[in-house]
Amino acid sequence: MGIKSGLTPRQKKIGDFFTSIGYRFDANNSEIETDLSKRPLSISLEDDEVLQTLVQIIDPDVILEFGTWLGRSAYNLLKEAREGTRLVAVDTFLGSYEHWLNLSPSKEFSLAELNVINGKPHLYEDFKKNMKLLNLETQIFPFPSTTETAHNVFSKLKIDFPLIFVDAAHDYDSVLNDLKRADNLLSRKDNNLYDGVIVGDDYESWTSVRSAVNDFADEFERSIIYGANRYILLDTSQTAEAVKSVFLQNFGWKIRKSNLRNRELSLQAFSKLEDRNLDLLKELAEIKASKSWKLIRVYARIRGFFLN
């Protein structure tokens, strides 16, 4: 992995934006204990081979993350990155309805995970604490907003990203919209092929996520490789081919190709069936208007068949 000196144009744009809104990583904020040794990490530091391998292949100067939670994925995305890589971590830091309803008290979706104090979640403060303890505060830019707001900001600033990790909301509509936003912000080359990839989580464990990813891939003609509960969306660029080769050969992942052609054939077949039905209805109308008793009896039988 090559280490480059100085800031890339994208890194400078990101830095300028966060400077313009007055952001600074203040470890001495009253909401963050100054003696960090008394507050251990609230994330595990297990290696995430998927994210680390992607970073090694793509070598991104900037990374966008939709849904960061307490920072484990951010840590893994930066662990193998070049020196100075910037990561924008987008999250509301307010949790989801699963947390507020305490649907899994002993697991991930519990109210306790929000660290609610006086009715307010303290995920943002916990995230920043983790990044400080990991010495990542100069590379991380937490952006406490919705994915829609983040998309609109970076789109208008014309900042694109060679690697985008999608792991925010899990319902179908939210995932589909997040993928479209990520797709719009993904780096492209002059021939409009991608110069990076979108990777996401929960492909095998959440039916709503899998359905949204599959529908997105079919609509925009992307192939999907998947494994370890993750998915990666690919086009036909050299970057995508390199990623596909590594994950299929070394990780034993599976591939799902776009079904757009099959959908087109199905639509054509359905259209032909509609045309045939129209023809039958016209024939029935002609029979119904006929004075011939024989034809009327045939019409009655056919009409009874359709009604049953």
C-alpha positions in Angstrom: 0.0 0.0 0.0 1.5 3.3 -1.0 1.7 6.1 1.5 1.3 9.5 0.0 2.4 12.8 1.5 0.2 15.9 1.6 -3.6 16.1 1.3 -5.5 14.9 -1.7 -8.2 17.3 -3.1 -10.9 15.2 -1.5 -9.2 15.2 1.9 -8.9 19.0 1.7 -12.5 19.5 0.8 -13.7 17.3 3.7 -11.3 19.2 6.1 -12.5 22.5 4.8 -16.2 21.6 5.3 -15.8 20.4 8.9 -13.7 23.5 9.7 -16.4 25.7 8.2 -19.0 24.2 10.6 -16.7 24.7 13.6 -16.0 21.0 14.2 -13.1 20.0 16.4 -12.4 16.8 18.3 -12.5 18.0 21.9 -11.3 15.3 24.2 -11.8 17.6 27.2 -15.4 18.1 26.5 -17.4 17.9 29.8 -19.3 15.0 28.3 -16.1 13.0 27.9 -14.0 12.2 30.9 -10.5 13.7 30.8 -9.0 10.6 32.4 -9.7 8.2 29.6 -7.9 5.4 31.3 -10.9 5.1 33.6 -13.3 4.5 30.7 -12.4 1.5 28.7 -13.3 0.9 25.0 -17.0 0.1 24.4 -16.2 -1.9 21.3 -14.3 -5.0 20.6 -11.1 -4.8 18.4 -11.6 -8.1 16.5 -10.3 -7.9 13.0 -12.8 -7.5 10.3 -11.2 -9.2 7.3 -13.8 -8.0 4.8 -13.3 -4.3 5.5 -9.6 -4.5 5.9 -9.1 -6.5 2.7 -11.3 -4.0 0.8 -9.1 -1.1 2.0 -6.0 -2.9 1.0 -7.3 -3.5 -2.5 -8.8 0.0 -3.1 -6.3 2.1 -1.1 -8.8 4.9 -0.5 -7.8 8.4 0.5 -11.3 9.0 1.9 -14.0 6.7 3.2 -17.7 7.3 3.8 -19.6 5.3 6.4 -23.4 5.3 6.6 -24.1 4.1 10.2 -21.0 3.9 12.5 -22.6 3.1 15.9 -19.7 3.1 18.4 -16.9 2.9 15.9 -15.8 -0.8 15.4 -16.3 -0.7 11.6 -14.5 2.7 11.5 -11.6 1.3 13.4 -11.4 -1.7 10.9 -11.7 0.6 7.9 -8.8 2.7 9.0 -6.6 -0.1 10.4 -5.1 -1.0 7.0 -5.6 2.4 5.4 -2.8 4.6 4.2 -1.5 7.2 6.6 -3.7 10.2 6.6 -6.9 8.5 5.2 -10.0 10.5 6.3 -13.2 8.7 7.3 -16.6 10.5 7.5 -18.8 8.6 9.9 -22.4 9.5 9.3 -24.9 8.5 12.1 -27.7 10.2 14.0 -26.2 8.7 17.1 -29.8 8.4 18.4 -30.3 4.6 17.8 -33.3 3.0 16.1 -36.8 2.0 17.2 -35.5 -1.4 18.0 -33.3 0.1 20.8 -36.0 2.4 22.2 -38.5 -0.5 22.4 -35.8 -2.6 24.0 -36.5 -5.5 21.6 -33.4 -7.4 22.5 -32.4 -6.6 26.1 -29.4 -8.9 26.2 -28.2 -8.3 22.7 -27.4 -5.5 20.2 -30.8 -3.9 20.0 -31.2 -3.0 23.7 -32.1 0.3 25.4 -28.9 0.0 27.5 -26.8 0.3 24.3 -28.0 3.9 23.9 -26.4 5.0 27.2 -29.4 7.2 27.9 -28.8 10.0 30.5 -31.7 12.3 31.3 -33.6 11.0 28.3 -30.7 11.6 25.8 -28.6 8.9 24.2 -24.8 9.5 24.6 -23.7 7.4 21.6 -21.9 10.4 20.1 -19.8 11.0 23.2 -19.0 7.3 23.5 -18.0 7.1 19.8 -15.6 10.0 20.2 -14.2 8.5 23.3 -13.5 5.3 21.5 -11.8 7.1 18.6 -9.7 9.1 21.1 -8.5 5.9 22.9 -7.6 4.4 19.5 -5.7 7.6 18.4 -7.9 8.0 15.4 -9.3 11.5 16.2 -7.2 13.2 13.5 -8.6 10.9 10.8 -12.2 10.6 11.9 -14.9 13.2 11.1 -18.2 12.2 12.8 -21.2 13.7 11.1 -24.3 13.5 13.4 -27.0 13.7 10.7 -29.2 11.5 8.6 -27.9 9.8 5.5 -30.1 12.0 3.4 -28.6 15.2 4.8 -25.1 13.8 4.4 -25.7 12.9 0.8 -27.1 16.3 0.0 -24.1 18.0 1.6 -21.4 16.0 -0.1 -23.3 16.0 -3.4 -23.4 19.8 -3.5 -19.8 20.0 -2.4 -18.9 17.6 -5.2 -17.1 15.2 -2.9 -17.0 11.6 -4.0 -15.7 8.5 -2.1 -13.9 5.4 -3.4 -15.2 3.3 -0.6 -18.6 3.5 1.1 -19.8 1.3 3.9 -23.6 1.1 4.3 -24.9 -0.1 7.7 -27.5 2.4 8.9 -31.3 1.5 9.1 -32.4 -2.0 8.2 -35.9 -1.6 6.7 -36.4 -2.1 3.0 -37.1 1.5 2.0 -34.2 3.0 4.1 -31.7 0.5 2.7 -32.7 1.1 -0.9 -32.5 4.8 -0.5 -29.1 4.6 1.3 -27.8 2.5 -1.6 -29.0 5.1 -4.1 -27.4 7.9 -2.1 -24.1 5.9 -1.8 -24.2 5.1 -5.5 -24.5 8.8 -6.3 -21.5 9.6 -4.1 -19.3 6.8 -5.3 -16.1 7.7 -7.3 -16.4 7.3 -11.0 -13.8 7.3 -13.9 -14.2 9.2 -17.2 -16.0 6.2 -18.8 -18.6 6.3 -15.9 -17.3 3.0 -14.5 -16.8 3.1 -10.8 -13.4 3.7 -9.2 -14.6 2.1 -5.9 -17.2 -0.1 -4.3 -20.1 -0.1 -1.9 -20.0 -2.6 0.8 -22.8 -3.3 3.3 -23.8 -5.4 6.3 -26.6 -7.8 7.3 -27.2 -9.3 3.8 -28.0 -12.8 5.1 -29.5 -12.0 8.5 -32.0 -9.4 7.5 -34.6 -10.3 4.7 -35.4 -6.6 4.3 -31.8 -5.7 3.6 -31.3 -8.6 1.2 -34.4 -7.7 -0.8 -33.4 -4.0 -1.0 -29.9 -4.9 -2.1 -31.1 -7.4 -4.7 -33.7 -4.9 -6.1 -31.1 -2.2 -6.3 -28.6 -4.5 -8.1 -31.3 -5.5 -10.6 -32.4 -2.0 -11.4 -28.9 -0.6 -11.8 -27.4 -3.7 -13.4 -24.9 -4.5 -10.6 -23.6 -7.9 -9.6 -23.4 -8.8 -6.0 -20.8 -10.9 -4.2 -21.7 -11.9 -0.7 -20.5 -13.9 2.3 -19.9 -13.5 6.1 -23.3 -11.7 6.2 -21.8 -8.9 4.0 -22.4 -7.9 0.4 -20.3 -5.9 -2.1 -21.9 -4.2 -5.2 -19.8 -4.4 -8.4 -19.9 -3.1 -11.9 -17.4 -4.2 -14.6 -14.5 -1.8 -13.7 -10.9 -3.1 -13.0 -11.4 -2.2 -9.4 -14.6 -4.3 -9.2 -12.9 -7.2 -11.0 -10.0 -7.2 -8.6 -12.3 -7.2 -5.6 -14.5 -10.0 -7.0 -11.4 -12.1 -7.7 -10.1 -11.8 -4.2 -13.3 -12.5 -2.4 -14.5 -15.4 -4.6 -11.1 -17.2 -4.6 -9.8 -16.4 -1.1 -12.9 -16.1 0.9 -15.3 -18.5 -0.8 -17.9 -15.9 -1.4 -20.9 -16.4 -3.8 -21.9 -14.2 -6.7 -25.4 -13.1 -7.6 -25.6 -11.5 -11.1 -28.2 -8.9 -12.1 -31.6 -10.4 -13.1 -32.5 -7.5 -15.2 -32.5 -9.6 -18.4 -34.7 -12.2 -16.8 -37.0 -9.4 -15.6 -37.2 -8.0 -19.2 -38.1 -11.5 -20.5 -40.8 -11.9 -17.8 -42.3 -8.5 -18.7 -42.3 -9.4 -22.4 -44.0 -12.7 -21.6 -46.6 -10.9 -19.5 -47.2 -8.4 -22.2 -47.9 -11.2 -24.7 -50.3 -12.8 -22.3 -52.1 -9.5 -21.9 -52.4 -9.2 -25.7 -53.7 -12.7 -26.0 -56.3 -12.0 -23.3 -57.4 -8.9 -25.1 -57.8 -11.0 -28.3 -59.9 -13.5 -26.4 -62.1 -10.8 -25.0 -62.7 -9.3 -28.4 -63.7 -12.8 -29.7 -66.1 -13.2 -26.8 -67.6 -9.8 -27.5 -68.2 -10.8 -31.1 -69.8 -14.1 -30.0 -72.0 -12.3 -27.5 -73.3 -10.1 -30.3 -74.0 -13.0 -32.7 -77.6 -14.2 -33.4 -76.5 -17.8 -33.7 -77.7 -20.0 -30.8 -74.8 -22.3 -31.3 -72.3 -19.5 -30.9 -74.2 -18.2 -27.9 -74.0 -21.6 -26.2 -70.2 -21.6 -26.8 -70.0 -18.1 -25.4 -71.8 -19.2 -22.3 -69.5 -22.1 -21.7 -66.3 -20.0 -22.2 -67.7 -17.2 -20.0 -68.5 -19.7 -17.3 -64.9 -21.0 -17.5 -63.5 -17.6 -17.0 -65.8 -16.8 -14.1 -64.8 -20.1 -12.3 
